[in-house]
Every structure is written in C-alpha cells, then in structure tokens.
C-alpha cells in the first residue's frame, strides 16, 4: 500500500500495510528489520522497493511452501484413493475367479457323475440299463437329461414347447473328434478374415482345420472337443455322445452355445460333429435345410432319427458321404451294436477291474466287430445305412490310405475327394510360360490318385 506523504514513505512495511501513523523516530530501524524479515538487500531504499511492487521473497517462499505442502497432501490423498480403488478392483477379480473355479468344480463333478452313470451302462450293472431311454444314461430321469433350457416331449425328450427364434447363418460346418475351433462371417462378407482366424487357431492347436475347411463355402465353423488329443476327447466325450445321440456334448460343452439359435442353408457335419448336429436339430436348437454328413459317427438308432427328420420334413435332405477305408462310421455302428447285444443278453462286464477298463475293452471291440460284420467295407456300410434310413442319400468315394486308414477320415481328405471333378480349374500357373509364351493352365486334379471318382 503506497503512503500518502513522504514521512509515510519511510515507514516500515508492517506499518504501511496496517496504515499506521508515522513513527519517524523508529522508521529507519523498522525498515531495516522489515528488509531482513523479507530477505531484501540491505541497501534497498523504500521508494525503489515500492516501485518494484513491494516484494517480500521470504514471505512468498513461506506461502509457496505452504502451497506445496497442500499440493503434496492432495497428491497423497489421491494416491490413497487410487490404491483403494485398485484394491477393490483386485478383490472383485479374485471373487470372480473364485466363482469361476467354483462353477468349474461343479461342472466337473457333474461331468464325472454322468460319466460314471454311462459307464455303469457299459458294464450292464444290475441286469442292464435302458439305452432306449431319452437320456441314454442309467437311472437318469429323462426330465433331468434333456439339453439346457429344454422341456421334454413324450416322444424324444428333447423338443421344447417355447417359441424359438433363429438367426440366418448361411452354410455351417461342425467338426468332430479333437477339434476346438470357432469362426464365422456374415453373409456377403469376404472369406479372408474367417480363413485367417481358422488358420491361426489351427497353428496354435497343431491341427489341419484350414486344410479341411472351405472358407468360401462356409459362413460358420465350430468344433467343441473336450481335448485336442484324439484319445482323450474320444474317452471323455465322444463315447458318451455314442450312448446319448449327441446330447452329452450339447449339455456339457460350453461352445455349444455358439451353435444355438442358428438357421443354416446347408449344414456340414464331420465325424462326431454328426452327433452334435443331430442333437441340435432334435432339440430344435438350430434349423437346417440341407444336411451333409462326412464320415459320420452314427449308430442304427441315430440313423433312424436322421431318417425321421427327413420324413417329418424338419430338414429337406440328408446326405452321407463315405470315403472308402474310413474306419469311423463302421466302428461307431459296431460299437453301439456290441453294447446293445450285451444289454439284450444280460451279459455283464463285471470281470473287468474297473468301469474304465470295461469301456476301453468295448471301444477296442468296435473295430473288430465292424471288420467281422463287413461294416468296414464301404459298399456293405452303404447298404446298412440305406436299409436303416431309406430317406438318406449315401455316396461313396474311393480313398487310398497312406500309413493308416485315419487319413481317409480327416475332413481335409473329404474336402479333396468330394470336390474332385477331374477337371482343370484353368487357373494359370505362374512361371510355366517358356520363351515369352503365356503361362500354362493348372492341370486336371488327379482324382484317380485320390480315388475320388464318385460311385
């Protein structure tokens, strides 16, 4: 504050700020004291100081320190709040993980329970069970054995009374044994993105999904194995689908939810995928116009169910494609026949030390029985299917196995044999043109080498 007269101009800052009267006797001493208190130069005169804006560095420094202290306290409070928030988020994550583990433990316990029940059927305990029941599992109430969210009808134990809504999904392919994969694309969307997704999953799983899947043909691809290891999946899942016409996987496999509510123009089903497709169609979880089964896992009972689907016009057609030397369809029918015969005769497998040993022996007996009954002969197998399900169209293709007959079962071989026309695609092959001439077209696909001439 500026003084009104010269006497006031030499008053100390404290008196000036307080607008005190002039105390000339002590003014110089007080001004010197004020300069020391503010940290000003000793030779600084009052007028110059006022022209400089009456600064007091020491006081400003104290205020600044006070401001800094307040800022530090605010920062600490914010950090504490952040730590609390992070702790709450971490606790929620831990709670969610514990809940997931609890649900997984319950699911696993239920899986083991159903497994023991199914193995009890294989052993023929207490005079045998009832494989004609809707569940295919011993002592399980049909009302408890249906698919998730389904109400049972009197005939199949699968049909629901609630109205269903379906989303058009184009063409779909359901893979089977040892396949865990999911990819889809919208109608009209280029196939490249879906192809890349399938190839990426195939690389991680060390599988040939890419080789077996025609991305330009299909809009939806799904495999819901319990394990990438074939025998583990066979033992933990596929064997129980054999006894329940696919309902076991529909109830137990989480990826089944990706299938629910879809409507397909054409539905391709490979290997155990045939059982998954059957369960989904029977329960009306999906709809399909045309169904194509590639080297399917089938039984006489499931073939009759496929035949009924066509008869009731729930699907327009069902085709079965069989490669010669494909061991799966014949072995699947033979294994189911073996179990049925043991049940009918009241035979027991109690001589085996465990249910696991009993089931393994049964699975091993399937291929032997298939060989003995001619079910490994493709024409005999075709005749069996025609007799059991006359409304199904069966086509067979020659296949020359390499090291093992499994090579005739994989989807990549079916893709080659079924699609082989013996004609050239006429696509030009880069680098085949000599002396400046045009490149040559692709030669005809060697169907004879694949043995793919349709019978």
C-alpha positions in Angstrom: 0.0 0.0 0.0 1.5 3.4 -1.1 1.8 6.1 1.7 0.1 9.5 1.2 3.2 11.6 2.2 7.0 11.5 2.4 7.0 10.7 6.2 4.9 7.6 5.5 7.2 6.5 2.6 9.9 5.7 5.1 7.6 3.7 7.5 8.3 0.0 7.7 6.2 -2.4 5.6 4.3 -3.6 8.6 3.1 -0.1 9.5 2.3 0.7 5.8 0.2 -2.4 5.5 -1.6 -1.6 8.7 -2.0 2.1 7.7 -0.5 3.1 11.0 0.6 6.7 11.9 4.1 7.9 11.1 6.6 6.9 13.7 9.6 8.8 12.4 11.9 8.0 15.3 11.8 4.3 14.7 11.2 4.3 10.9 14.7 3.6 9.7 15.2 0.8 12.3 11.8 -0.8 11.4 12.5 -0.6 7.6 15.8 -2.4 8.2 14.1 -5.0 10.3 11.4 -5.5 7.6 14.1 -5.9 4.9 15.8 -8.5 7.0 12.5 -10.3 7.6 11.7 -10.3 3.8 15.2 -11.1 2.8 15.7 -7.9 0.9 19.0 -6.2 0.1 20.3 -4.0 3.0 21.0 -1.1 0.6 17.4 -1.2 -0.9 15.6 2.1 -0.3 11.8 2.2 0.4 10.9 4.1 -2.8 12.7 1.6 -5.1 11.1 -1.2 -3.2 7.6 0.2 -3.7 8.4 0.8 -7.4 9.3 -2.9 -7.6 5.8 -3.8 -6.3 6.7 -4.2 -2.6 8.1 -7.7 -2.9 8.8 -9.9 0.1 10.6 -13.0 -1.1 10.8 -14.7 2.3 7.0 -14.4 2.8 6.3 -15.6 -0.7 8.6 -18.5 -0.1 6.7 -19.4 3.1 3.4 -19.2 1.2 4.8 -21.3 -1.6 6.0 -23.9 0.8 2.5 -23.9 2.3 1.0 -24.3 -1.2 3.4 -27.1 -2.0 2.5 -28.8 1.3 -1.1 -28.6 0.4 -0.4 -30.0 -3.1 1.6 -32.8 -1.6 -1.2 -33.6 0.8 -3.7 -33.6 -2.1 -1.5 -35.9 -4.2 -1.1 -38.3 -1.3 -4.9 -38.3 -0.8 -5.4 -39.0 -4.5 -2.8 -41.8 -4.4 -4.5 -43.3 -1.4 -7.9 -43.2 -3.2 -6.3 -44.8 -6.3 -4.8 -47.6 -4.1 -8.1 -48.2 -2.5 -9.8 -48.4 -5.9 -7.2 -50.7 -7.3 -7.6 -52.9 -4.2 -11.3 -53.1 -4.7 -10.8 -54.0 -8.4 -8.4 -56.7 -7.4 -10.8 -58.1 -4.8 -13.6 -58.2 -7.4 -11.2 -60.0 -9.8 -10.3 -62.5 -7.0 -14.0 -63.0 -6.2 -14.9 -63.6 -9.9 -12.0 -66.1 -10.3 -13.2 -67.9 -7.1 -16.7 -68.0 -8.5 -15.4 -69.3 -11.9 -13.5 -72.1 -10.1 -16.5 -73.0 -8.0 -18.7 -73.3 -11.1 -16.0 -75.3 -12.9 -15.7 -77.6 -10.0 -19.5 -78.1 -10.0 -19.4 -78.7 -13.7 -16.6 -81.2 -13.4 -18.4 -83.0 -10.6 -21.5 -83.3 -12.7 -19.4 -84.5 -15.7 -17.8 -87.2 -13.5 -21.3 -88.2 -12.2 -22.7 -88.6 -15.7 -19.6 -90.4 -16.8 -19.9 -93.0 -14.0 -23.6 -93.4 -14.9 -22.8 -94.0 -18.6 -20.0 -96.4 -17.7 -22.5 -98.3 -15.5 -24.5 -98.8 -18.6 -21.4 -100.3 -20.3 -20.9 -102.8 -17.5 -24.5 -104.0 -17.6 -24.9 -103.4 -13.8 -28.0 -104.9 -12.1 -29.2 -106.7 -15.2 -28.6 -103.9 -17.6 -29.9 -100.4 -18.2 -32.2 -98.8 -20.7 -30.4 -97.4 -23.7 -33.7 -96.6 -25.3 -34.4 -94.0 -22.7 -34.2 -90.4 -23.9 -31.0 -89.8 -21.9 -29.1 -93.0 -22.7 -27.7 -92.8 -19.2 -28.7 -95.3 -16.5 -31.1 -94.2 -13.8 -31.2 -90.6 -15.0 -34.7 -89.1 -15.1 -35.5 -88.0 -18.7 -36.5 -84.6 -17.3 -33.0 -84.2 -16.0 -31.2 -85.4 -19.0 -32.5 -83.0 -21.6 -30.5 -80.2 -23.1 -30.1 -76.8 -21.3 -33.4 -74.8 -21.3 -35.3 -77.6 -23.0 -38.7 -79.1 -22.0 -39.2 -82.7 -22.8 -41.9 -84.0 -25.1 -43.3 -87.5 -24.8 -41.5 -88.9 -27.9 -37.9 -87.6 -27.9 -37.4 -85.9 -24.6 -35.9 -83.0 -26.5 -38.5 -80.9 -28.2 -39.4 -77.7 -26.5 -42.8 -76.0 -26.3 -41.4 -72.5 -26.3 -41.3 -70.5 -29.5 -37.8 -70.3 -31.0 -36.2 -67.6 -32.9 -33.4 -68.3 -35.4 -30.7 -66.2 -37.0 -29.8 -66.9 -40.6 -26.2 -68.1 -40.7 -25.6 -69.3 -44.3 -23.7 -72.5 -44.6 -22.2 -74.1 -41.5 -19.6 -76.8 -40.7 -19.5 -78.7 -37.4 -16.2 -80.6 -36.8 -15.8 -83.5 -34.5 -13.2 -85.5 -32.8 -10.3 -83.4 -31.4 -11.5 -80.2 -33.0 -11.7 -77.0 -30.9 -12.3 -74.1 -33.2 -14.8 -71.3 -33.8 -15.1 -68.8 -36.6 -17.9 -67.1 -38.6 -18.6 -64.4 -41.1 -21.7 -62.5 -42.2 -23.4 -63.2 -45.5 -21.6 -61.4 -48.2 -18.5 -60.7 -46.1 -15.2 -61.8 -47.8 -13.9 -65.1 -46.6 -10.4 -64.0 -45.9 -10.9 -62.8 -42.3 -12.6 -66.0 -41.3 -9.9 -68.1 -43.1 -7.2 -66.2 -41.3 -8.9 -66.8 -37.9 -9.2 -70.6 -38.6 -5.6 -70.8 -39.8 -4.4 -69.0 -36.6 -6.4 -71.4 -34.4 -5.1 -74.3 -36.4 -1.5 -73.2 -35.9 -1.9 -72.9 -32.2 -3.6 -76.3 -31.9 -1.3 -78.0 -34.4 -4.4 -79.2 -36.4 -5.4 -79.0 -40.1 -8.6 -77.0 -39.7 -7.5 -74.8 -42.6 -6.9 -77.7 -44.9 -10.3 -79.2 -44.1 -12.4 -76.0 -44.3 -13.5 -74.3 -47.4 -13.9 -70.7 -46.2 -15.5 -69.6 -49.4 -18.3 -72.2 -48.9 -19.0 -71.9 -45.2 -20.0 -68.9 -43.1 -19.8 -70.7 -39.7 -17.3 -73.2 -38.4 -17.4 -74.8 -35.0 -15.6 -77.6 -33.1 -16.3 -78.3 -29.5 -14.0 -81.2 -28.4 -13.2 -81.7 -24.8 -9.5 -82.0 -25.7 -7.2 -81.5 -28.7 -5.9 -85.0 -28.0 -7.9 -87.5 -30.0 -8.0 -90.4 -27.5 -8.7 -88.0 -24.6 -11.7 -86.5 -26.5 -12.8 -90.0 -27.5 -12.8 -91.2 -24.0 -14.2 -88.1 -22.2 -16.8 -87.0 -24.7 -17.3 -88.9 -27.9 -18.0 -92.3 -26.3 -20.8 -90.7 -24.3 -22.3 -89.0 -27.4 -22.4 -92.5 -28.8 -24.8 -93.5 -26.0 -26.8 -90.3 -26.0 -27.1 -89.4 -29.7 -25.0 -86.2 -29.1 -26.9 -85.0 -26.1 -23.9 -85.4 -23.8 -21.8 -82.8 -25.7 -24.8 -80.5 -26.1 -25.2 -80.4 -22.3 -21.6 -80.3 -21.3 -19.6 -78.3 -23.9 -19.7 -74.6 -23.5 -19.1 -73.9 -27.2 -22.5 -75.5 -27.9 -23.9 -72.1 -27.1 -22.3 -70.7 -30.2 -24.5 -73.1 -32.3 -27.8 -72.4 -30.6 -30.3 -70.3 -32.4 -28.7 -70.6 -35.9 -30.5 -71.3 -39.1 -28.4 -72.9 -41.9 -28.9 -73.3 -45.6 -26.5 -76.2 -45.6 -25.1 -77.8 -42.5 -22.0 -80.0 -42.9 -21.2 -82.3 -40.0 -17.9 -84.3 -39.9 -17.1 -87.3 -37.7 -18.6 -86.8 -34.2 -20.0 -83.5 -35.5 -22.8 -85.6 -36.9 -23.9 -86.4 -33.3 -23.8 -82.7 -32.4 -25.8 -81.7 -35.4 -28.4 -84.4 -34.6 -28.8 -83.3 -31.0 -29.2 -79.7 -32.0 -31.7 -80.5 -34.7 -33.7 -82.9 -32.5 -33.9 -80.3 -29.7 -34.7 -77.6 -32.3 -31.8 -75.5 -31.1 -31.0 -75.0 -34.8 -32.7 -75.3 -38.1 -31.1 -76.5 -41.4 -32.4 -77.0 -44.9 -29.8 -79.5 -46.2 -27.5 -81.7 -44.1 -24.3 -83.4 -45.3 -22.6 -85.9 -43.1 -18.9 -86.5 -43.8 -17.6 -89.8 -42.4 -20.1 -89.5 -39.6 -20.3 -91.1 -36.2 -23.6 -92.9 -36.4 -25.5 -95.8 -34.9 -28.5 -97.6 -36.1 -30.6 -95.5 -33.7 -29.2 -92.2 -34.8 -29.7 -93.2 -38.5 -33.3 -93.8 -37.7 -33.5 -90.4 -36.1 -31.9 -88.8 -39.2 -34.5 -90.6 -41.3 -37.3 -89.3 -39.2 -36.0 -85.7 -39.5 -36.4 -86.0 -43.3 -39.7 -87.9 -43.1 -41.2 -85.2 -40.9 -39.7 -82.5 -43.2 -37.8 -80.9 -40.4 -34.9 -81.0 -42.9 -35.2 -81.1 -46.7 -32.5 -83.7 -47.2 -29.7 -85.6 -45.5 -26.7 -86.9 -47.5 -24.0 -89.2 -46.1 -20.5 -89.1 -47.8 -18.3 -92.1 -47.1 -14.6 -92.4 -48.0 -13.5 -96.0 -48.6 -11.3 -97.2 -45.7 -12.7 -94.5 -43.3 -12.8 -96.5 -40.1 -15.2 -94.2 -38.1 -18.7 -94.9 -39.4 -18.4 -98.7 -39.3 -16.7 -98.7 -35.9 -19.3 -96.4 -34.4 -22.2 -98.6 -35.6 -20.4 -101.8 -34.5 -19.7 -100.4 -31.0 -23.3 -99.4 -30.5 -24.4 -102.9 -31.8 -22.0 -104.5 -29.3 -23.4 -102.6 -26.3 -27.0 -103.3 -27.4 -26.3 -107.0 -27.7 -24.7 -107.1 -24.3 -27.8 -105.4 -22.8 -30.2 -107.7 -24.7 -28.4 -110.8 -23.5 -28.0 -109.5 -20.0 -24.2 -110.0 -20.3 -22.1 -108.3 -17.7 -18.6 -106.9 -18.0 -18.0 -107.2 -14.2 -15.0 -109.4 -14.8 -13.1 -106.1 -15.6 -11.5 -104.5 -12.5 -12.8 -101.0 -13.3 -15.5 -99.4 -15.4 -12.8 -97.6 -17.3 -11.3 -101.0 -18.3 -14.7 -102.2 -19.3 -15.4 -99.2 -21.6 -11.9 -99.4 -23.1 -12.5 -103.0 -24.0 -15.8 -102.1 -25.5 -14.3 -99.3 -27.6 -11.5 -101.6 -28.8 -14.0 -104.3 -29.7 -15.9 -101.9 -32.0 -13.4 -102.0 -34.9 -13.0 -105.8 -34.6 -16.7 -106.3 -34.7 -17.0 -103.9 -37.6 -14.4 -105.9 -39.5 -16.2 -109.2 -38.8 -19.6 -107.9 -39.9 -18.3 -106.2 -43.0 -19.0 -102.7 -41.8 -15.5 -101.6 -42.9 -16.4 -102.5 -46.4 -17.8 -99.3 -47.9 -20.5 -101.0 -50.0 -21.6 -103.1 -47.0 -21.7 -99.9 -44.9 -23.7 -98.1 -47.5 -26.2 -100.9 -47.7 -26.6 -100.9 -43.9 -27.3 -97.2 -43.9 -29.8 -97.5 -46.8 -31.6 -100.3 -45.0 -31.8 -98.4 -41.7 -32.6 -95.0 -43.1 -34.0 -95.2 -46.6 -34.6 -91.5 -46.9 -30.9 -90.7 -46.6 -28.8 -90.4 -49.8 -25.4 -92.2 -49.4 -22.5 -91.5 -51.7 -19.1 -93.2 -51.5 -15.7 -92.3 -52.7 -12.6 -94.4 -53.1 -9.7 -93.4 -50.8 -6.2 -95.0 -50.8 -4.9 -94.8 -47.3 -1.3 -94.0 -46.6 0.3 -95.1 -43.3 -3.1 -95.5 -41.6 -6.8 -95.5 -42.6 -7.2 -92.4 -40.4 -6.1 -90.4 -43.4 -9.3 -91.4 -45.2 -11.4 -90.0 -42.3 -9.9 -86.5 -41.8 -12.0 -83.6 -43.2 -9.2 -82.4 -45.5 -9.4 -85.8 -47.4 -13.2 -85.5 -47.6 -12.8 -82.0 -49.0 -10.5 -83.4 -51.7 -12.5 -86.4 -52.6 -16.0 -84.9 -52.6 -15.0 -81.8 -54.5 -12.7 -83.6 -57.0 -14.1 -83.2 -60.6 -11.1 -84.5 -62.5 -11.2 -81.2 -64.5 -8.7 -78.4 -64.6 -9.7 -75.1 -62.9 -7.9 -73.4 -65.9 -6.1 -71.1 -63.5 -2.8 -70.0 -65.0 0.3 -71.3 -63.1 2.9 -68.6 -62.8 6.3 -69.4 -64.3 5.1 -72.1 -66.7 5.3 -70.0 -69.8 8.5 -70.5 -71.8 10.2 -68.4 -74.4 7.9 -65.5 -73.8 4.7 -67.5 -74.1 1.7 -67.3 -71.8 1.7 -69.3 -68.6 0.0 -72.7 -68.8 -3.3 -73.6 -67.1 -3.4 -75.8 -64.0 -3.5 -79.5 -64.9 -6.6 -81.6 -64.1 -6.8 -82.6 -60.4 -5.6 -86.2 -60.1 -8.8 -87.8 -58.8 -7.5 -91.2 -59.6 -4.6 -90.7 -57.2 -7.1 -89.6 -54.5 -9.6 -92.2 -55.6 -12.3 -89.6 -55.7 -14.5 -90.7 -58.6 -18.0 -90.7 -57.2 -19.7 -94.1 -57.0 
